[in-house]
Amino acid sequence: MFALAELAHRIYRDGFVGAFTNLVRYSSVPYSNLGTGNWVIYDEELGYRLNPDQPGIDSLSLRHGSVAIPKPPGLHRIIVLGDSIPWDRDGFVKLMSDRRDVPGVHETINASVPGYTTYQELTFFKRYLLQTDPDLVIWSYCLNDNHKFLHRFDEKGAMLATPEAIDSMAIHNYWDVVVSHSYLLSSLWFRIMAYREQHKNQDESKFVWEHNTDFNVAWKEIYWTSYEEHLKEMLRLLGEKNAKLALVVFPYEPLLDFRHDNVNYEYAVKPQRILVALCKKYEVRCLGLYPVFSAAYDQGEKLYRDGIHLNDAGHQLTVTTLDDFLVANRFLSPSSGSYDSAYR
């Protein structure tokens, strides 16, 4: 019964062909040690990237159909950079594409990769995406993006390389062996670990991110120096292509607990304030989602699956807010997916 449940879960996640491909072709690599279903490969510069040999992944390591290079005349191309938040298959990027894309006129490319940081996203863009000549890059920011690498894999793609992740994935006993080869069990385990990480030490500090190694660096000014350099580099690259940049900032759900806290609010939103100041300094259009998410929470609506990743309501609210933002800043026209050349 467990074997059937495991197989059914893999088919649900990867499709019928993909599930059996992973079982046969990648049998030497523990399926769930990657947490990715074997769809990443080692990359010395990036740490890892999407595996072009996997179904649905193209030669640019994108989960996208073939990208026309050079860009056809008259095509307005948007690239969305980010991590696992915009990556969701039926998330806000897909919703935006469904609303706006017209073959030969407007194209949205989801270039997000789960686990990527700002450094990796910039490096990936320079290597693979600059040649696609985007008209607009929408660069999403999550509060764990200030690391250089959040996750890395070895040459065999066999394990995560951050100390915390290595420890959580280490094989200590027979149970760990079973979990490491079961996508069903590891999916449950990752959810349990995420829940524990989100709620641990709450009795010791009201600021849960201070005990979270992924997120706490966003409150430390020293880690923003490299982000500013990455932002300047992206602006330079896009300036050479006469392309535009927009930033979208996603709040960490525990921050919303402080939306009406007059004493601690300014500290809670410190990373957003730093990022907004950088956007003003470099004249970058920036959409901070904290206010609109805060208003939704005041109405009793929940927008997250696990404190980081959005549920369906979160994606719907994001695409509506983002579309309004793009129109207001004349990146898109109100009635279609076309680019307003007057803003250029």
N, C-alpha and C positions, 0 to 999 in steps of 0.2 A: 504493500500500500504506500509506503514511503517512497519507493522508487517511482511509482506511478505519479505521485504528487510532485516529486522532483522534476520528472520529465514534463509534466503538464506545466509547471511553473517556467521551465526553460522555454518551452514552446510559446507560452504567453509572452515572455520577455523578448525572445529572439526570433520568433517565427519557427515554423516546422523545419525548414532547411537549415536555418542558423543554429538551432538547438542541436541537431545531429552533427553539423559541421564542427561545433565546439567540442562535442563528445569525442569525435574521431581525430580531427586535425590537431587539436590543442590538448590532447589528453595528458601530455607530460606536464602541463602547467596547471596548478590548482585553479579551478574555475573561479572561485570566489576570493582567493587571495588578492586578486586584482580589484575586486569589487566592481568590475567593469565588463564581465562576460567575454574577456579576451579580445576586446575591440581596440586596445591600445598597443603600441609598440614602443620600444626604447628609442629615445632620441637624445643624443649627447647634449645638445644645446637647449632643447626644450624640456628635457626630462622625460617626456613621452608625448605622443601624438596619436590621433586616431589611425587605425590600421587600414591602409588602402586596400588590403586583400579581403577585408570583411564586406559582406553585401551592404550596399547603401552608403559606403564611404568612397569618395572619389580620389583621384590622384593628388589633389591638393590637401588631403586629409580633412575633408569637409563632409559632413552628413548632408549632402546636397547633390542634386543632379549635376551633370556636366556644366561647367562654367565657361562661357564663351570668352576666349582671349585671342585677339583684342576685343574689347567691348564693342558690340554692334552700335552703329550710329543711331542716335535717338533714344537709346535705352538709359533710363535713370536707375542706377544701381545703389542699393543700400546694403551695407554690411553691418551685422550686429555682432560685436565682440563681447565675450563674457565667459562665465563659468557655468555651473550646473543650474543656476536660476533661469537664464534664458534658454538653456539646453532643452528643457522639457519638450517632448515631441508635440504635444498639443497645447503648448504654452502661449505666452503673449506674442512671441515672434511668429508663430504659425497663424495666430489670429490676425496679426497685422498683415501678413502676407495674403491671407484670404480676403481681407478687406481691400487691399491696395494693388496687388500684383496684376499686371496685364501683360501677356506675352509680347515681347518686343518693345514694350513701353516702360514698364516698371518691374523691377526685380528685387526681392529681399533675400539675402543670403545669411543664414544662421551659421556664423563661424564660431560659435561657443564650444568650449570643451570643459567638461566637468573637472573641477579641481584646479583649473588654471588660475594663476595670479595675474596682476597687471603686467609684471615683467614678461611672463610667458605669452600673454595675449599680444603685447607689443612685438615680441620676437617672432611670433607666429605670423602676425600681420606683415612684418617686413619681408619675411621669407616667401610667403605663399600668396598674400592677398593684395599687396601693393600693385602687383602686375595686372590685377583685375580692374583697375581704374575706377574705384567707387566714387560716387558723387557725395555720399554721406556715410560716415561711420558713426553708429550708435554704440557707445562704449559703456557697458554697464559696470557698476561698482558695487561690490559687496564688502562688508567690513573685515573679511579675512584676506583681502587682496594685497595687503601691504607686505606680505612675505615675498621673498624672491621665488622660493619653491614651497608650496604647501605639501605637495606629494611628489615623489620621484620613484621610478622603477629601475631595477637593474637591467643589464643587457638582455636577460632572458624574460624580462617582464614578470618576474616571479614574486616580487614583494615591494611594498611601499618602503621608502627610504628615510622618512622622517622618524626620529626616535620613538615618538609617541605611537605612530602608526605601526612601526616594526614590532613594538611590544604588544600592541593589541592584536597583531596578526601572527605572533610567534606560535610555533607548534610546541606546546608543552605536554600534551597528553593525547590519548586516543580520541577524546572528544574533539580536540582542536583539529585533528586530521579529518574527521568526518565533516566538521563545519567548513573547513577550508576547501573541500571538494563539493559542497552542496550549496547551490545558489539559493535554494529555498531557506535553508537554515541561516546562511550568512546574511540574507536580506533581513530576516528577523533580528539577527544579532546586531547588524548595523543600526537598525531602528532603536533597539534597546540601548546601545551605546550612545546614540545621539540624544535620547531622552535623558540618560544619566548625566551626560556632559552638560546638558542644558539646565538641569536642576541641582547638580551637586554644589555643595558649599553655600547654598542660599541662606543657611542659618548664620554663616560667618560674615557674609557681605550681601548687601542689597543689590550690588552690581555684579550680576552673574558672569559677565564677560571678563571680569578681572581674573577669574580662575580658568578661563578658556584660552588655551595657547593659540588657537586659530585667530581669535578676535581681539585679544587685549592689546596687541601692537597698534591698533588703530587709534588708541588713546595716548600714544607716545609720540611726541613730536619728531623724534629722531627718525622714525620710520616713514615720515612724510617727505623727507628730502629726496629719496629715490623715486617716490611717486611723482614728485614735481618734475624730475628729470625725464621720466617716462612720458609725462604729459607734453613737455616741451618737444621731445623727439617726435611724438605722434603729430603734433601741430606742424612741425617742420616738414615731415613726410607728406602730409595732406596738402600743405601749402604748395609744394612742388607740383602736385596733381590738380591744383585748384579745386580741391574737395573740402567739405565741411565736416566738423566734429560736433557731436552732441553727447553729453554725459547723462546717464540715468543712475541714480543712487538708491539702492534698496536698503531699507532699514532692517536691522536684526530685531526679531519680534520682541524680545525682552525690553528693548528701548521704549516700546509703546506703553509700558507700565508707568513710565515717568512723564507721560504727555501732559498731565495736570499737576505735576509735582513742582511747585514753585521753587523749592530749595535745590533739587537735584537735576532739574530739567537741563540746564545749560551744560552740566558735565555729561549727562547722558548723550546729548546730541553733539558733543565736541567734534567727532570725526566729520559729521555733516557740515559743521561750521567751517572747519579747516578746508574741506573740499570746495565749498561755496566761495570761500575767499580766493582759492587758487583759480577757480573759474572766472571770477571777476578780474583777477590780475592778468589773465591771459585771454580775456574776452571770449570765453567758451560758453555756449548755451548749456545750462545744467538743469535737469529735472530731478528735484529731490522728492521722493515719494512719501516721506514721513508725514507731511500735513494731510495728504489725502487718505493715507492708511489710518492715521489717527482719527480722522472724522468717521471713517468706516467702523472703527472699533468703538467709537462713542455710540454708534447705532447698533452695537451688539454683533457685528459681522466679524467672522474669522477669515483670515486671508492666507494662513500658513498651514502646511502639512506637519512641519517639525521644528518650527522656529526660524528656519532659514529659507526653505523652499516653499513656493507658493502653491496653494490649492487652486481649484478652478476659479473660485471667486476672486482670488488674488490676481490670477492672470487676466481675468476679464476686466478688473478695475485698472490694472496696469496698462492694457492695450488702449482702453478708452482715454485714460489720462495722457498716455504717450502720444496718441493720435492728435489730441487737442494741442499738446505742446508743440508737435511738429508743424501743425497748421499755424499756430500763433506765431511761431518763429520763422514762418515762410519757408520751411524745408519741404513742405508738401502743400498742395492746393486743397481747399476744403472739399471739392467735389470729386477728385480723382487721385490717382497715385502719382500724378505728374509733379515734376520739380518746378518750382517757381524761379525761372531764370532771372527775374528782377533782383532776387536776393543775392545772386551770384556776383 
